[in-house]
Amino acid sequence: MKPLENNPDWDVIIVGGGATGLGMALDSVTRGYKTLLLEQSDFAKGTSSRSTKLVHGGVRYLAQGNIDLVQEALYERGLMLKNASHLVRNQSFIIPNYKWWDSLVYTVGLKVYDILAGKLSFGKSTRISKKNTSLRLSTIKTEHLKGGVVYHDGQFDDARLAVNIAQTAIEQGATLLNHFKVSCLQKDANGKVNGVTAVDNETHKTHTFNAKVVINATGVFTDEILQMDTAGAKNTVRPSQGIHLVLDRSFLPGDDAVMIPKTADGRVLFLVPWHHRVVVGTTDTLLDSHSLEPKPLDKEVDFILETANAYLNKQVTRADVLSIFAGLRPLAAPKDASEKTKEISRSHKIIVSASGLITITGGKWTTYRKMAQDTINKIIFLGKLPHRECQTKHLAIHGADGSADDTDHLYIYGTDQKAIEQLIQESPELGAKLHPRLEFLKAEVFWAVKNEMALTVEDVLARRVRILFLDARAAKECAPIVADILAAYLGKNEDWKQSQIKEFTHLANQYIL
């Protein structure tokens, strides 16, 4: 976090610190615009830390005939692998086939996927035999199994990438403030938006910032900002909830992920290896309301368990779930009640309000960079900023080091891994584990508060060190240790520590089935 300058005038102010807003800050600052980003909670607190952990073109969108979106996402997937090589890696997926016809359909479809990826392909799709399928997926049901189709996509750590994009933007000269909530938009005499008022959640001080352009990149909170602009504005976003269960690696012990192409609700279900656990998801449930902490519904849990168990010979029960998390997708509000969420386009949309407020909605993690490029280009086209070319296509993200070798869990820090190891050499007590059952170290907590803008126990255990998402019970048990390290570094007292532990415990209980 850069200190706030006395001069409160900016070229660009971005509201929202998820993937979209962070990408926007990086694009804006690298073009040379003076850039400020404000996030009401923590970077990637909402949707951007709750994905299926895939960097993908979207095989499902291909089936819907949305070729342009798939091609754009596959191109961006290739750039992400190059630019954030420590966090994005090539992941093989197997689609098990239980009908001869399926094998043909998926093979043809995935050949199209390969062609669309072009030079940035992650590997050719191939058909494999029943024997090979059951060898590679040792927990899959073999009755009626005809074989499988293997294809390649990307796999990543979403919240870690968000933090690294934030660091990159700061290194380029942007100012990014988390725990800073925008309370109203400023307007000039002609009713044009020319800044924001925001409250620092730590000090409770109010600040006013002026800007040539304000960008609303708040995801499921989009309409709240639009209503600050125009009282009673119609909702543009309809939140759709997706949940994920995290299981022990024994449910999918190999290196391959599984894609189940047809579930009862017409979506796809993924089982993806992640941090030596398995993420299973997702659902698609239209909601009428949204929050920073969405709650999984029982029917969603049942749906995932039933669907997974229909394909696995090792049955999953509720007791096997290490953690459960829910995220909200900010879908464009359907024009009528008949539109199904899985059919609402995932492509992004840029809205220019009469006041000059710029809003970006839709899109997906994989296309975060392109969404930013399109938005800033649009702002230039509108004459709000001087013309400058986009610089992010080949820009390395903080930590990128050419390897996502996960034999040592510290690999996710990329080039920062050496500095963390150095910390442990200087203070050996930081080499202690946070929990006897887990691989994570005290040094990572110290690193998160010192170098990654973590301010709360939740910031650390949910989005810097991903324990809350990997093992929620263990996360609860780690909270006092994390609170101690944070309090020592931030100069906080015992009351602060106790309230942090209490808040986090309450939160972690929602991640336990």
Rosetta blueprint (number, residue, H / E / L):
1 M L
2 K L
3 P L
4 L L
5 E L
6 N L
7 N L
8 P L
9 D E
10 W E
11 D E
12 V E
13 I E
14 I E
15 V E
16 G L
17 G L
18 G L
19 A H
20 T H
21 G H
22 L H
23 G H
24 M H
25 A H
26 L H
27 D H
28 S H
29 V H
30 T H
31 R L
32 G L
33 Y L
34 K L
35 T E
36 L E
37 L E
38 L E
39 E L
40 Q L
41 S L
42 D L
43 F L
44 A L
45 K L
46 G L
47 T H
48 S H
49 S H
50 R L
51 S L
52 T L
53 K L
54 L E
55 V E
56 H L
57 G L
58 G L
59 V H
60 R H
61 Y H
62 L H
63 A H
64 Q L
65 G L
66 N L
67 I H
68 D H
69 L H
70 V H
71 Q H
72 E H
73 A H
74 L H
75 Y H
76 E H
77 R H
78 G H
79 L H
80 M H
81 L H
82 K H
83 N H
84 A L
85 S L
86 H L
87 L L
88 V L
89 R E
90 N E
91 Q E
92 S E
93 F E
94 I E
95 I E
96 P E
97 N E
98 Y L
99 K L
100 W H
101 W H
102 D H
103 S H
104 L H
105 V H
106 Y H
107 T H
108 V H
109 G H
110 L H
111 K H
112 V H
113 Y H
114 D H
115 I H
116 L H
117 A H
118 G H
119 K H
120 L H
121 S L
122 F L
123 G L
124 K L
125 S L
126 T E
127 R E
128 I E
129 S L
130 K H
131 K H
132 N H
133 T H
134 S H
135 L H
136 R H
137 L L
138 S L
139 T L
140 I E
141 K L
142 T L
143 E L
144 H L
145 L L
146 K L
147 G E
148 G E
149 V E
150 V E
151 Y E
152 H E
153 D E
154 G E
155 Q E
156 F L
157 D L
158 D H
159 A H
160 R H
161 L H
162 A H
163 V H
164 N H
165 I H
166 A H
167 Q H
168 T H
169 A H
170 I H
171 E H
172 Q L
173 G L
174 A L
175 T E
176 L E
177 L E
178 N L
179 H L
180 F E
181 K E
182 V E
183 S E
184 C E
185 L E
186 Q E
187 K E
188 D L
189 A L
190 N L
191 G L
192 K L
193 V E
194 N E
195 G E
196 V E
197 T E
198 A E
199 V E
200 D E
201 N L
202 E L
203 T L
204 H L
205 K L
206 T E
207 H E
208 T E
209 F E
210 N E
211 A E
212 K E
213 V E
214 V E
215 I E
216 N E
217 A L
218 T L
219 G H
220 V H
221 F H
222 T H
223 D H
224 E H
225 I H
226 L H
227 Q H
228 M H
229 D H
230 T L
231 A L
232 G L
233 A L
234 K L
235 N L
236 T L
237 V E
238 R E
239 P E
240 S E
241 Q E
242 G E
243 I E
244 H E
245 L E
246 V E
247 L E
248 D E
249 R H
250 S H
251 F H
252 L L
253 P L
254 G L
255 D L
256 D L
257 A E
258 V E
259 M E
260 I E
261 P L
262 K L
263 T L
264 A L
265 D L
266 G L
267 R L
268 V L
269 L E
270 F E
271 L E
272 V E
273 P E
274 W E
275 H L
276 H L
277 R E
278 V E
279 V E
280 V E
281 G E
282 T L
283 T L
284 D L
285 T E
286 L E
287 L L
288 D L
289 S L
290 H L
291 S L
292 L L
293 E L
294 P L
295 K L
296 P L
297 L L
298 D H
299 K H
300 E H
301 V H
302 D H
303 F H
304 I H
305 L H
306 E H
307 T H
308 A H
309 N H
310 A H
311 Y H
312 L E
313 N L
314 K L
315 Q L
316 V L
317 T L
318 R H
319 A H
320 D H
321 V L
322 L L
323 S E
324 I E
325 F E
326 A E
327 G E
328 L E
329 R E
330 P E
331 L E
332 A E
333 A L
334 P L
335 K L
336 D L
337 A L
338 S L
339 E L
340 K L
341 T H
342 K H
343 E H
344 I L
345 S L
346 R L
347 S L
348 H L
349 K E
350 I E
351 I E
352 V E
353 S L
354 A L
355 S L
356 G L
357 L L
358 I E
359 T E
360 I E
361 T E
362 G L
363 G L
364 K L
365 W H
366 T H
367 T H
368 Y H
369 R H
370 K H
371 M H
372 A H
373 Q H
374 D H
375 T H
376 I H
377 N H
378 K H
379 I H
380 I H
381 F H
382 L L
383 G L
384 K L
385 L L
386 P L
387 H L
388 R L
389 E L
390 C L
391 Q L
392 T L
393 K L
394 H L
395 L L
396 A L
397 I L
398 H L
399 G L
400 A L
401 D L
402 G L
403 S L
404 A L
405 D L
406 D L
407 T L
408 D L
409 H H
410 L H
411 Y H
412 I H
413 Y H
414 G H
415 T H
416 D H
417 Q H
418 K H
419 A H
420 I H
421 E H
422 Q H
423 L H
424 I H
425 Q H
426 E H
427 S L
428 P H
429 E H
430 L H
431 G H
432 A L
433 K E
434 L L
435 H L
436 P L
437 R L
438 L L
439 E L
440 F L
441 L E
442 K H
443 A H
444 E H
445 V H
446 F H
447 W H
448 A H
449 V H
450 K H
451 N H
452 E L
453 M L
454 A L
455 L L
456 T L
457 V H
458 E H
459 D H
460 V H
461 L H
462 A H
463 R H
464 R H
465 V L
466 R L
467 I H
468 L H
469 F H
470 L H
471 D L
472 A H
473 R H
474 A H
475 A H
476 K H
477 E H
478 C H
479 A H
480 P H
481 I H
482 V H
483 A H
484 D H
485 I H
486 L H
487 A H
488 A H
489 Y H
490 L H
491 G L
492 K L
493 N L
494 E H
495 D H
496 W H
497 K H
498 Q H
499 S H
500 Q H
501 I H
502 K H
503 E H
504 F H
505 T H
506 H H
507 L H
508 A H
509 N H
510 Q L
511 Y L
512 I L
513 L L
